[in-house]
Amino acid sequence: MEINEIIKKIRLELCLSQEALAREIHVGFTSVNRWENNRAKPNQIARYALIELCKNKNLSKDLITALESIS
């Protein structure tokens, strides 16, 4: 699974808009939009924030593992 698919799946499972996800992990809306449209990838800090969000919201371990494995 590609990083853009993983991020979109996380956002949809949390029932968040791109803007709301951006607020949750303290990045700009345009960053989330670029990630989902595969025009950019989250940096290490943003990826860590996504992993922590998944853990805090008890999302699937598969999503967390997928995020951790992408470099």
PQR file with spaces between the fields and no chain letter, atoms N, CA, C, O and H, PARSE charges and radii, in Angstrom:
ATOM       1  N    MET     1       0.845   -1.174    0.000 -0.4000 1.5000
ATOM       2  CA   MET     1       0.000    0.000    0.000 -0.0000 2.0000
ATOM       3  C    MET     1       0.897    1.248    0.000  0.5500 1.7000
ATOM       4  O    MET     1       1.874    1.322    0.745 -0.5500 1.4000
ATOM       5  N    GLU     2       0.556    2.202   -0.829 -0.4000 1.5000
ATOM       6  CA   GLU     2       1.318    3.445   -0.941 -0.0000 2.0000
ATOM       7  C    GLU     2       0.989    4.382    0.223  0.5500 1.7000
ATOM       8  O    GLU     2      -0.065    4.263    0.848 -0.5500 1.4000
ATOM       9  H    GLU     2      -0.238    2.142   -1.434  0.4000 1.0000
ATOM      10  N    ILE     3       1.897    5.310    0.503 -0.4000 1.5000
ATOM      11  CA   ILE     3       1.715    6.245    1.613 -0.0000 2.0000
ATOM      12  C    ILE     3       0.451    7.090    1.429  0.5500 1.7000
ATOM      13  O    ILE     3      -0.251    7.368    2.401 -0.5500 1.4000
ATOM      14  H    ILE     3       2.753    5.407   -0.005  0.4000 1.0000
ATOM      15  N    ASN     4       0.157    7.500    0.196 -0.4000 1.5000
ATOM      16  CA   ASN     4      -1.045    8.307   -0.023 -0.0000 2.0000
ATOM      17  C    ASN     4      -2.316    7.526    0.306  0.5500 1.7000
ATOM      18  O    ASN     4      -3.273    8.093    0.832 -0.5500 1.4000
ATOM      19  H    ASN     4       0.727    7.274   -0.594  0.4000 1.0000
ATOM      20  N    GLU     5      -2.331    6.236    0.001 -0.4000 1.5000
ATOM      21  CA   GLU     5      -3.490    5.398    0.315 -0.0000 2.0000
ATOM      22  C    GLU     5      -3.630    5.199    1.823  0.5500 1.7000
ATOM      23  O    GLU     5      -4.739    5.187    2.359 -0.5500 1.4000
ATOM      24  H    GLU     5      -1.553    5.775   -0.427  0.4000 1.0000
ATOM      25  N    ILE     6      -2.507    5.044    2.490 -0.4000 1.5000
ATOM      26  CA   ILE     6      -2.513    4.846    3.938 -0.0000 2.0000
ATOM      27  C    ILE     6      -3.076    6.086    4.636  0.5500 1.7000
ATOM      28  O    ILE     6      -3.921    5.978    5.525 -0.5500 1.4000
ATOM      29  H    ILE     6      -1.606    5.053    2.055  0.4000 1.0000
ATOM      30  N    ILE     7      -2.603    7.254    4.227 -0.4000 1.5000
ATOM      31  CA   ILE     7      -3.056    8.497    4.855 -0.0000 2.0000
ATOM      32  C    ILE     7      -4.545    8.706    4.614  0.5500 1.7000
ATOM      33  O    ILE     7      -5.270    9.102    5.526 -0.5500 1.4000
ATOM      34  H    ILE     7      -1.917    7.342    3.505  0.4000 1.0000
ATOM      35  N    LYS     8      -5.002    8.446    3.407 -0.4000 1.5000
ATOM      36  CA   LYS     8      -6.428    8.609    3.112 -0.0000 2.0000
ATOM      37  C    LYS     8      -7.262    7.631    3.932  0.5500 1.7000
ATOM      38  O    LYS     8      -8.327    7.988    4.434 -0.5500 1.4000
ATOM      39  H    LYS     8      -4.413    8.124    2.666  0.4000 1.0000
ATOM      40  N    LYS     9      -6.782    6.404    4.066 -0.4000 1.5000
ATOM      41  CA   LYS     9      -7.507    5.398    4.850 -0.0000 2.0000
ATOM      42  C    LYS     9      -7.596    5.823    6.312  0.5500 1.7000
ATOM      43  O    LYS     9      -8.650    5.685    6.932 -0.5500 1.4000
ATOM      44  H    LYS     9      -5.917    6.113    3.658  0.4000 1.0000
ATOM      45  N    ILE    10      -6.507    6.335    6.866 -0.4000 1.5000
ATOM      46  CA   ILE    10      -6.512    6.818    8.247 -0.0000 2.0000
ATOM      47  C    ILE    10      -7.543    7.926    8.400  0.5500 1.7000
ATOM      48  O    ILE    10      -8.354    7.912    9.326 -0.5500 1.4000
ATOM      49  H    ILE    10      -5.650    6.447    6.362  0.4000 1.0000
ATOM      50  N    ARG    11      -7.501    8.883    7.485 -0.4000 1.5000
ATOM      51  CA   ARG    11      -8.418   10.023    7.551 -0.0000 2.0000
ATOM      52  C    ARG    11      -9.872    9.580    7.466  0.5500 1.7000
ATOM      53  O    ARG    11     -10.717   10.077    8.211 -0.5500 1.4000
ATOM      54  H    ARG    11      -6.842    8.894    6.734  0.4000 1.0000
ATOM      55  N    LEU    12     -10.170    8.650    6.567 -0.4000 1.5000
ATOM      56  CA   LEU    12     -11.543    8.191    6.405 -0.0000 2.0000
ATOM      57  C    LEU    12     -12.012    7.366    7.610  0.5500 1.7000
ATOM      58  O    LEU    12     -13.170    7.465    8.016 -0.5500 1.4000
ATOM      59  H    LEU    12      -9.484    8.246    5.962  0.4000 1.0000
ATOM      60  N    GLU    13     -11.119    6.557    8.178 -0.4000 1.5000
ATOM      61  CA   GLU    13     -11.494    5.776    9.358 -0.0000 2.0000
ATOM      62  C    GLU    13     -11.793    6.675   10.554  0.5500 1.7000
ATOM      63  O    GLU    13     -12.605    6.328   11.411 -0.5500 1.4000
ATOM      64  H    GLU    13     -10.178    6.477    7.848  0.4000 1.0000
ATOM      65  N    LEU    14     -11.136    7.824   10.607 -0.4000 1.5000
ATOM      66  CA   LEU    14     -11.378    8.771   11.694 -0.0000 2.0000
ATOM      67  C    LEU    14     -12.502    9.744   11.362  0.5500 1.7000
ATOM      68  O    LEU    14     -12.851   10.597   12.178 -0.5500 1.4000
ATOM      69  H    LEU    14     -10.476    8.106    9.910  0.4000 1.0000
ATOM      70  N    CYS    15     -13.073    9.616   10.160 -0.4000 1.5000
ATOM      71  CA   CYS    15     -14.149   10.497    9.699 -0.0000 2.0000
ATOM      72  C    CYS    15     -13.732   11.964    9.767  0.5500 1.7000
ATOM      73  O    CYS    15     -14.469   12.813   10.269 -0.5500 1.4000
ATOM      74  H    CYS    15     -12.790    8.923    9.497  0.4000 1.0000
ATOM      75  N    LEU    16     -12.538   12.241    9.253 -0.4000 1.5000
ATOM      76  CA   LEU    16     -12.006   13.594    9.268 -0.0000 2.0000
ATOM      77  C    LEU    16     -11.847   14.119    7.847  0.5500 1.7000
ATOM      78  O    LEU    16     -11.596   13.358    6.912 -0.5500 1.4000
ATOM      79  H    LEU    16     -11.940   11.551    8.846  0.4000 1.0000
ATOM      80  N    SER    17     -11.996   15.427    7.703 -0.4000 1.5000
ATOM      81  CA   SER    17     -11.666   16.067    6.436 -0.0000 2.0000
ATOM      82  C    SER    17     -10.144   16.216    6.388  0.5500 1.7000
ATOM      83  O    SER    17      -9.459   15.996    7.387 -0.5500 1.4000
ATOM      84  H    SER    17     -12.200   16.045    8.463  0.4000 1.0000
ATOM      85  N    GLN    18      -9.630   16.586    5.233 -0.4000 1.5000
ATOM      86  CA   GLN    18      -8.195   16.825    5.135 -0.0000 2.0000
ATOM      87  C    GLN    18      -7.783   17.945    6.088  0.5500 1.7000
ATOM      88  O    GLN    18      -6.731   17.876    6.724 -0.5500 1.4000
ATOM      89  H    GLN    18     -10.186   16.765    4.422  0.4000 1.0000
ATOM      90  N    GLU    19      -8.610   18.961    6.179 -0.4000 1.5000
ATOM      91  CA   GLU    19      -8.323   20.088    7.065 -0.0000 2.0000
ATOM      92  C    GLU    19      -8.309   19.656    8.532  0.5500 1.7000
ATOM      93  O    GLU    19      -7.440   20.072    9.299 -0.5500 1.4000
ATOM      94  H    GLU    19      -9.465   19.017    5.663  0.4000 1.0000
ATOM      95  N    ALA    20      -9.274   18.821    8.917 -0.4000 1.5000
ATOM      96  CA   ALA    20      -9.342   18.353   10.309 -0.0000 2.0000
ATOM      97  C    ALA    20      -8.149   17.455   10.648  0.5500 1.7000
ATOM      98  O    ALA    20      -7.597   17.551   11.744 -0.5500 1.4000
ATOM      99  H    ALA    20      -9.980   18.483    8.294  0.4000 1.0000
ATOM     100  N    LEU    21      -7.750   16.590    9.723 -0.4000 1.5000
ATOM     101  CA   LEU    21      -6.568   15.753    9.951 -0.0000 2.0000
ATOM     102  C    LEU    21      -5.335   16.634   10.105  0.5500 1.7000
ATOM     103  O    LEU    21      -4.501   16.393   10.978 -0.5500 1.4000
ATOM     104  H    LEU    21      -8.198   16.512    8.832  0.4000 1.0000
ATOM     105  N    ALA    22      -5.220   17.643    9.267 -0.4000 1.5000
ATOM     106  CA   ALA    22      -4.085   18.562    9.346 -0.0000 2.0000
ATOM     107  C    ALA    22      -4.020   19.217   10.729  0.5500 1.7000
ATOM     108  O    ALA    22      -2.940   19.346   11.307 -0.5500 1.4000
ATOM     109  H    ALA    22      -5.898   17.839    8.558  0.4000 1.0000
ATOM     110  N    ARG    23      -5.165   19.627   11.252 -0.4000 1.5000
ATOM     111  CA   ARG    23      -5.193   20.237   12.597 -0.0000 2.0000
ATOM     112  C    ARG    23      -4.770   19.234   13.652  0.5500 1.7000
ATOM     113  O    ARG    23      -4.047   19.581   14.586 -0.5500 1.4000
ATOM     114  H    ARG    23      -6.042   19.522   10.783  0.4000 1.0000
ATOM     115  N    GLU    24      -5.211   17.997   13.512 -0.4000 1.5000
ATOM     116  CA   GLU    24      -4.893   16.954   14.499 -0.0000 2.0000
ATOM     117  C    GLU    24      -3.388   16.718   14.610  0.5500 1.7000
ATOM     118  O    GLU    24      -2.875   16.481   15.704 -0.5500 1.4000
ATOM     119  H    GLU    24      -5.798   17.715   12.753  0.4000 1.0000
ATOM     120  N    ILE    25      -2.689   16.782   13.492 -0.4000 1.5000
ATOM     121  CA   ILE    25      -1.251   16.475   13.518 -0.0000 2.0000
ATOM     122  C    ILE    25      -0.380   17.725   13.350  0.5500 1.7000
ATOM     123  O    ILE    25       0.835   17.631   13.173 -0.5500 1.4000
ATOM     124  H    ILE    25      -3.106   16.975   12.604  0.4000 1.0000
ATOM     125  N    HIS    26      -1.022   18.889   13.409 -0.4000 1.5000
ATOM     126  CA   HIS    26      -0.318   20.179   13.406 -0.0000 2.0000
ATOM     127  C    HIS    26       0.501   20.432   12.146  0.5500 1.7000
ATOM     128  O    HIS    26       1.669   20.816   12.200 -0.5500 1.4000
ATOM     129  H    HIS    26      -2.008   18.965   13.553  0.4000 1.0000
ATOM     130  N    VAL    27      -0.154   20.204   11.011 -0.4000 1.5000
ATOM     131  CA   VAL    27       0.446   20.565    9.724 -0.0000 2.0000
ATOM     132  C    VAL    27      -0.595   21.367    8.948  0.5500 1.7000
ATOM     133  O    VAL    27      -1.745   21.478    9.372 -0.5500 1.4000
ATOM     134  H    VAL    27      -1.103   19.892   10.967  0.4000 1.0000
ATOM     135  N    GLY    28      -0.193   21.915    7.831 -0.4000 1.5000
ATOM     136  CA   GLY    28      -1.128   22.663    6.997 -0.0000 2.0000
ATOM     137  C    GLY    28      -2.013   21.739    6.173  0.5500 1.7000
ATOM     138  O    GLY    28      -1.644   20.607    5.860 -0.5500 1.4000
ATOM     139  H    GLY    28       0.742   21.826    7.486  0.4000 1.0000
ATOM     140  N    PHE    29      -3.190   22.251    5.831 -0.4000 1.5000
ATOM     141  CA   PHE    29      -4.129   21.503    5.002 -0.0000 2.0000
ATOM     142  C    PHE    29      -3.485   21.104    3.675  0.5500 1.7000
ATOM     143  O    PHE    29      -3.699   19.997    3.181 -0.5500 1.4000
ATOM     144  H    PHE    29      -3.490   23.170    6.086  0.4000 1.0000
ATOM     145  N    THR    30      -2.696   22.013    3.104 -0.4000 1.5000
ATOM     146  CA   THR    30      -2.086   21.714    1.810 -0.0000 2.0000
ATOM     147  C    THR    30      -1.126   20.534    1.891  0.5500 1.7000
ATOM     148  O    THR    30      -0.944   19.809    0.913 -0.5500 1.4000
ATOM     149  H    THR    30      -2.523   22.913    3.506  0.4000 1.0000
ATOM     150  N    SER    31      -0.512   20.341    3.053 -0.4000 1.5000
ATOM     151  CA   SER    31       0.387   19.185    3.213 -0.0000 2.0000
ATOM     152  C    SER    31      -0.396   17.890    3.079  0.5500 1.7000
ATOM     153  O    SER    31       0.004   16.994    2.335 -0.5500 1.4000
ATOM     154  H    SER    31      -0.659   20.930    3.848  0.4000 1.0000
ATOM     155  N    VAL    32      -1.502   17.787    3.791 -0.4000 1.5000
ATOM     156  CA   VAL    32      -2.328   16.570    3.730 -0.0000 2.0000
ATOM     157  C    VAL    32      -2.836   16.365    2.304  0.5500 1.7000
ATOM     158  O    VAL    32      -2.845   15.242    1.800 -0.5500 1.4000
ATOM     159  H    VAL    32      -1.827   18.514    4.395  0.4000 1.0000
ATOM     160  N    ASN    33      -3.252   17.437    1.662 -0.4000 1.5000
ATOM     161  CA   ASN    33      -3.743   17.345    0.294 -0.0000 2.0000
ATOM     162  C    ASN    33      -2.649   16.821   -0.636  0.5500 1.7000
ATOM     163  O    ASN    33      -2.910   15.957   -1.473 -0.5500 1.4000
ATOM     164  H    ASN    33      -3.245   18.349    2.071  0.4000 1.0000
ATOM     165  N    ARG    34      -1.445   17.331   -0.496 -0.4000 1.5000
ATOM     166  CA   ARG    34      -0.324   16.869   -1.339 -0.0000 2.0000
ATOM     167  C    ARG    34       0.023   15.417   -1.057  0.5500 1.7000
ATOM     168  O    ARG    34       0.335   14.660   -1.976 -0.5500 1.4000
ATOM     169  H    ARG    34      -1.233   18.033    0.184  0.4000 1.0000
ATOM     170  N    TRP    35      -0.031   15.028    0.210 -0.4000 1.5000
ATOM     171  CA   TRP    35       0.262   13.629    0.558 -0.0000 2.0000
ATOM     172  C    TRP    35      -0.746   12.694   -0.100  0.5500 1.7000
ATOM     173  O    TRP    35      -0.370   11.686   -0.699 -0.5500 1.4000
ATOM     174  H    TRP    35      -0.285   15.643    0.956  0.4000 1.0000
ATOM     175  N    GLU    36      -2.028   13.034    0.013 -0.4000 1.5000
ATOM     176  CA   GLU    36      -3.070   12.158   -0.530 -0.0000 2.0000
ATOM     177  C    GLU    36      -3.053   12.118   -2.055  0.5500 1.7000
ATOM     178  O    GLU    36      -3.442   11.116   -2.655 -0.5500 1.4000
ATOM     179  H    GLU    36      -2.334   13.853    0.499  0.4000 1.0000
ATOM     180  N    ASN    37      -2.609   13.194   -2.676 -0.4000 1.5000
ATOM     181  CA   ASN    37      -2.542   13.230   -4.139 -0.0000 2.0000
ATOM     182  C    ASN    37      -1.184   12.789   -4.660  0.5500 1.7000
ATOM     183  O    ASN    37      -0.887   12.929   -5.847 -0.5500 1.4000
ATOM     184  H    ASN    37      -2.293   14.007   -2.188  0.4000 1.0000
ATOM     185  N    ASN    38      -0.361   12.253   -3.760 -0.4000 1.5000
ATOM     186  CA   ASN    38       0.940   11.669   -4.103 -0.0000 2.0000
ATOM     187  C    ASN    38       1.897   12.675   -4.744  0.5500 1.7000
ATOM     188  O    ASN    38       2.732   12.310   -5.572 -0.5500 1.4000
ATOM     189  H    ASN    38      -0.602   12.139   -2.796  0.4000 1.0000
ATOM     190  N    ARG    39       1.765   13.944   -4.351 -0.4000 1.5000
ATOM     191  CA   ARG    39       2.678   14.971   -4.843 -0.0000 2.0000
ATOM     192  C    ARG    39       3.805   15.231   -3.848  0.5500 1.7000
ATOM     193  O    ARG    39       4.794   15.883   -4.182 -0.5500 1.4000
ATOM     194  H    ARG    39       1.087   14.241   -3.678  0.4000 1.0000
ATOM     195  N    ALA    40       3.655   14.721   -2.626 -0.4000 1.5000
ATOM     196  CA   ALA    40       4.684   14.878   -1.595 -0.0000 2.0000
ATOM     197  C    ALA    40       4.499   13.754   -0.584  0.5500 1.7000
ATOM     198  O    ALA    40       3.469   13.079   -0.561 -0.5500 1.4000
ATOM     199  H    ALA    40       2.851   14.192   -2.355  0.4000 1.0000
ATOM     200  N    LYS    41       5.516   13.569    0.250 -0.4000 1.5000
ATOM     201  CA   LYS    41       5.444   12.565    1.313 -0.0000 2.0000
ATOM     202  C    LYS    41       5.663   13.265    2.643  0.5500 1.7000
ATOM     203  O    LYS    41       6.408   14.242    2.720 -0.5500 1.4000
ATOM     204  H    LYS    41       6.352   14.118    0.231  0.4000 1.0000
ATOM     205  N    PRO    42       5.011   12.763    3.700 -0.5600 1.5000
ATOM     206  CA   PRO    42       5.209   13.391    5.006  0.2800 2.0000
ATOM     207  C    PRO    42       6.643   13.212    5.493  0.5500 1.7000
ATOM     208  O    PRO    42       7.255   12.164    5.287 -0.5500 1.4000
ATOM     209  N    ASN    43       7.170   14.247    6.139 -0.4000 1.5000
ATOM     210  CA   ASN    43       8.511   14.125    6.697 -0.0000 2.0000
ATOM     211  C    ASN    43       8.453   13.239    7.943  0.5500 1.7000
ATOM     212  O    ASN    43       7.385   12.773    8.340 -0.5500 1.4000
ATOM     213  H    ASN    43       6.673   15.098    6.306  0.4000 1.0000
ATOM     214  N    GLN    44       9.589   13.022    8.533 -0.4000 1.5000
ATOM     215  CA   GLN    44       9.680   12.097    9.671 -0.0000 2.0000
ATOM     216  C    GLN    44       8.818   12.555   10.847  0.5500 1.7000
ATOM     217  O    GLN    44       8.187   11.728   11.505 -0.5500 1.4000
ATOM     218  H    GLN    44      10.457   13.401    8.210  0.4000 1.0000
ATOM     219  N    ILE    45       8.783   13.842   11.116 -0.4000 1.5000
ATOM     220  CA   ILE    45       7.990   14.374   12.241 -0.0000 2.0000
ATOM     221  C    ILE    45       6.505   14.175   11.973  0.5500 1.7000
ATOM     222  O    ILE    45       5.762   13.766   12.866 -0.5500 1.4000
ATOM     223  H    ILE    45       9.295   14.515   10.582  0.4000 1.0000
ATOM     224  N    ALA    46       6.069   14.460   10.754 -0.4000 1.5000
ATOM     225  CA   ALA    46       4.653   14.290   10.408 -0.0000 2.0000
ATOM     226  C    ALA    46       4.259   12.813   10.436  0.5500 1.7000
ATOM     227  O    ALA    46       3.164   12.465   10.879 -0.5500 1.4000
ATOM     228  H    ALA    46       6.672   14.792   10.028  0.4000 1.0000
ATOM     229  N    ARG    47       5.150   11.957    9.965 -0.4000 1.5000
ATOM     230  CA   ARG    47       4.860   10.520    9.988 -0.0000 2.0000
ATOM     231  C    ARG    47       4.728   10.024   11.424  0.5500 1.7000
ATOM     232  O    ARG    47       3.857    9.211   11.731 -0.5500 1.4000
ATOM     233  H    ARG    47       6.039   12.240    9.605  0.4000 1.0000
ATOM     234  N    TYR    48       5.603   10.522   12.302 -0.4000 1.5000
ATOM     235  CA   TYR    48       5.517   10.162   13.723 -0.0000 2.0000
ATOM     236  C    TYR    48       4.189   10.643   14.316  0.5500 1.7000
ATOM     237  O    TYR    48       3.551    9.925   15.086 -0.5500 1.4000
ATOM     238  H    TYR    48       6.312   11.182   12.052  0.4000 1.0000
ATOM     239  N    ALA    49       3.780   11.857   13.951 -0.4000 1.5000
ATOM     240  CA   ALA    49       2.500   12.394   14.445 -0.0000 2.0000
ATOM     241  C    ALA    49       1.333   11.528   13.958  0.5500 1.7000
ATOM     242  O    ALA    49       0.384   11.289   14.706 -0.5500 1.4000
ATOM     243  H    ALA    49       4.299   12.439   13.325  0.4000 1.0000
ATOM     244  N    LEU    50       1.400   11.064   12.720 -0.4000 1.5000
ATOM     245  CA   LEU    50       0.353   10.180   12.193 -0.0000 2.0000
ATOM     246  C    LEU    50       0.322    8.854   12.949  0.5500 1.7000
ATOM     247  O    LEU    50      -0.750    8.338   13.264 -0.5500 1.4000
ATOM     248  H    LEU    50       2.170   11.259   12.113  0.4000 1.0000
ATOM     249  N    ILE    51       1.494    8.309   13.237 -0.4000 1.5000
ATOM     250  CA   ILE    51       1.576    7.047   13.975 -0.0000 2.0000
ATOM     251  C    ILE    51       0.988    7.217   15.374  0.5500 1.7000
ATOM     252  O    ILE    51       0.224    6.369   15.835 -0.5500 1.4000
ATOM     253  H    ILE    51       2.366    8.728   12.981  0.4000 1.0000
ATOM     254  N    GLU    52       1.340    8.302   16.044 -0.4000 1.5000
ATOM     255  CA   GLU    52       0.812    8.562   17.388 -0.0000 2.0000
ATOM     256  C    GLU    52      -0.697    8.756   17.358  0.5500 1.7000
ATOM     257  O    GLU    52      -1.397    8.294   18.258 -0.5500 1.4000
ATOM     258  H    GLU    52       1.962    8.991   15.669  0.4000 1.0000
ATOM     259  N    LEU    53      -1.206    9.433   16.337 -0.4000 1.5000
ATOM     260  CA   LEU    53      -2.651    9.624   16.194 -0.0000 2.0000
ATOM     261  C    LEU    53      -3.342    8.279   16.043  0.5500 1.7000
ATOM     262  O    LEU    53      -4.373    8.034   16.669 -0.5500 1.4000
ATOM     263  H    LEU    53      -0.638    9.809   15.605  0.4000 1.0000
ATOM     264  N    CYS    54      -2.780    7.406   15.216 -0.4000 1.5000
ATOM     265  CA   CYS    54      -3.352    6.070   15.023 -0.0000 2.0000
ATOM     266  C    CYS    54      -3.377    5.285   16.336  0.5500 1.7000
ATOM     267  O    CYS    54      -4.360    4.615   16.654 -0.5500 1.4000
ATOM     268  H    CYS    54      -1.943    7.605   14.707  0.4000 1.0000
ATOM     269  N    LYS    55      -2.287    5.378   17.087 -0.4000 1.5000
ATOM     270  CA   LYS    55      -2.221    4.659   18.365 -0.0000 2.0000
ATOM     271  C    LYS    55      -3.235    5.213   19.354  0.5500 1.7000
ATOM     272  O    LYS    55      -3.912    4.450   20.042 -0.5500 1.4000
ATOM     273  H    LYS    55      -1.489    5.922   16.828  0.4000 1.0000
ATOM     274  N    ASN    56      -3.344    6.533   19.430 -0.4000 1.5000
ATOM     275  CA   ASN    56      -4.263    7.170   20.372 -0.0000 2.0000
ATOM     276  C    ASN    56      -5.728    6.908   20.040  0.5500 1.7000
ATOM     277  O    ASN    56      -6.576    6.859   20.931 -0.5500 1.4000
ATOM     278  H    ASN    56      -2.794    7.154   18.871  0.4000 1.0000
ATOM     279  N    LYS    57      -6.015    6.742   18.759 -0.4000 1.5000
ATOM     280  CA   LYS    57      -7.399    6.505   18.319 -0.0000 2.0000
ATOM     281  C    LYS    57      -7.685    5.021   18.121  0.5500 1.7000
ATOM     282  O    LYS    57      -8.747    4.652   17.618 -0.5500 1.4000
ATOM     283  H    LYS    57      -5.326    6.782   18.035  0.4000 1.0000
ATOM     284  N    ASN    58      -6.741    4.169   18.513 -0.4000 1.5000
ATOM     285  CA   ASN    58      -6.894    2.707   18.426 -0.0000 2.0000
ATOM     286  C    ASN    58      -7.237    2.225   17.021  0.5500 1.7000
ATOM     287  O    ASN    58      -8.118    1.386   16.832 -0.5500 1.4000
ATOM     288  H    ASN    58      -5.878    4.468   18.921  0.4000 1.0000
ATOM     289  N    LEU    59      -6.524    2.770   16.042 -0.4000 1.5000
ATOM     290  CA   LEU    59      -6.715    2.302   14.673 -0.0000 2.0000
ATOM     291  C    LEU    59      -5.934    1.006   14.467  0.5500 1.7000
ATOM     292  O    LEU    59      -5.129    0.607   15.308 -0.5500 1.4000
ATOM     293  H    LEU    59      -5.808    3.451   16.195  0.4000 1.0000
ATOM     294  N    SER    60      -6.182    0.379   13.367 -0.4000 1.5000
ATOM     295  CA   SER    60      -5.588   -0.904   13.022 -0.0000 2.0000
ATOM     296  C    SER    60      -4.062   -0.898   13.137  0.5500 1.7000
ATOM     297  O    SER    60      -3.390    0.042   12.713 -0.5500 1.4000
ATOM     298  H    SER    60      -6.837    0.703   12.683  0.4000 1.0000
ATOM     299  N    LYS    61      -3.540   -1.975   13.724 -0.4000 1.5000
ATOM     300  CA   LYS    61      -2.081   -2.143   13.816 -0.0000 2.0000
ATOM     301  C    LYS    61      -1.459   -2.207   12.424  0.5500 1.7000
ATOM     302  O    LYS    61      -0.305   -1.822   12.239 -0.5500 1.4000
ATOM     303  H    LYS    61      -4.086   -2.738   14.069  0.4000 1.0000
ATOM     304  N    ASP    62      -2.226   -2.696   11.441 -0.4000 1.5000
ATOM     305  CA   ASP    62      -1.726   -2.778   10.073 -0.0000 2.0000
ATOM     306  C    ASP    62      -1.385   -1.398    9.521  0.5500 1.7000
ATOM     307  O    ASP    62      -0.382   -1.234    8.826 -0.5500 1.4000
ATOM     308  H    ASP    62      -3.164   -3.009   11.591  0.4000 1.0000
ATOM     309  N    LEU    63      -2.221   -0.402    9.830 -0.4000 1.5000
ATOM     310  CA   LEU    63      -1.955    0.958    9.366 -0.0000 2.0000
ATOM     311  C    LEU    63      -0.695    1.509   10.015  0.5500 1.7000
ATOM     312  O    LEU    63       0.120    2.155    9.356 -0.5500 1.4000
ATOM     313  H    LEU    63      -3.036   -0.535   10.394  0.4000 1.0000
ATOM     314  N    ILE    64      -0.541    1.254   11.302 -0.4000 1.5000
ATOM     315  CA   ILE    64       0.636    1.723   12.028 -0.0000 2.0000
ATOM     316  C    ILE    64       1.900    1.077   11.459  0.5500 1.7000
ATOM     317  O    ILE    64       2.904    1.750   11.228 -0.5500 1.4000
ATOM     318  H    ILE    64      -1.203    0.729   11.837  0.4000 1.0000
ATOM     319  N    THR    65       1.835   -0.234   11.238 -0.4000 1.5000
ATOM     320  CA   THR    65       2.979   -0.954   10.677 -0.0000 2.0000
ATOM     321  C    THR    65       3.307   -0.431    9.284  0.5500 1.7000
ATOM     322  O    THR    65       4.479   -0.268    8.945 -0.5500 1.4000
ATOM     323  H    THR    65       1.019   -0.781   11.426  0.4000 1.0000
ATOM     324  N    ALA    66       2.292   -0.169    8.479 -0.4000 1.5000
ATOM     325  CA   ALA    66       2.515    0.338    7.136 -0.0000 2.0000
ATOM     326  C    ALA    66       3.190    1.713    7.175  0.5500 1.7000
ATOM     327  O    ALA    66       4.105    1.980    6.396 -0.5500 1.4000
ATOM     328  H    ALA    66       1.340   -0.301    8.754  0.4000 1.0000
ATOM     329  N    LEU    67       2.742    2.571    8.074 -0.4000 1.5000
ATOM     330  CA   LEU    67       3.366    3.894    8.223 -0.0000 2.0000
ATOM     331  C    LEU    67       4.804    3.790    8.664  0.5500 1.7000
ATOM     332  O    LEU    67       5.664    4.521    8.172 -0.5500 1.4000
ATOM     333  H    LEU    67       1.999    2.354    8.707  0.4000 1.0000
ATOM     334  N    GLU    68       5.073    2.889    9.590 -0.4000 1.5000
ATOM     335  CA   GLU    68       6.423    2.731   10.117 -0.0000 2.0000
ATOM     336  C    GLU    68       7.391    2.158    9.074  0.5500 1.7000
ATOM     337  O    GLU    68       8.586    2.449    9.101 -0.5500 1.4000
ATOM     338  H    GLU    68       4.375    2.295    9.990  0.4000 1.0000
ATOM     339  N    SER    69       6.864    1.347    8.163 -0.4000 1.5000
ATOM     340  CA   SER    69       7.726    0.672    7.201 -0.0000 2.0000
ATOM     341  C    SER    69       8.083    1.522    5.994  0.5500 1.7000
ATOM     342  O    SER    69       9.039    1.215    5.281 -0.5500 1.4000
ATOM     343  H    SER    69       5.892    1.110    8.142  0.4000 1.0000
ATOM     344  N    ILE    70       7.326    2.588    5.755 -0.4000 1.5000
ATOM     345  CA   ILE    70       7.593    3.425    4.582 -0.0000 2.0000
ATOM     346  C    ILE    70       8.700    4.417    4.903  0.5500 1.7000
ATOM     347  O    ILE    70       8.667    5.105    5.923 -0.5500 1.4000
ATOM     348  H    ILE    70       6.549    2.838    6.333  0.4000 1.0000
ATOM     349  N    SER    71       9.675    4.476    4.015 -0.4000 1.5000
ATOM     350  CA   SER    71      10.794    5.392    4.257 -0.0000 2.0000
ATOM     351  C    SER    71      10.727    6.610    3.369  0.5500 1.7000
ATOM     352  O    SER    71      11.595    7.480    3.447 -0.5500 1.4000
ATOM     353  H    SER    71       9.702    3.918    3.186  0.4000 1.0000
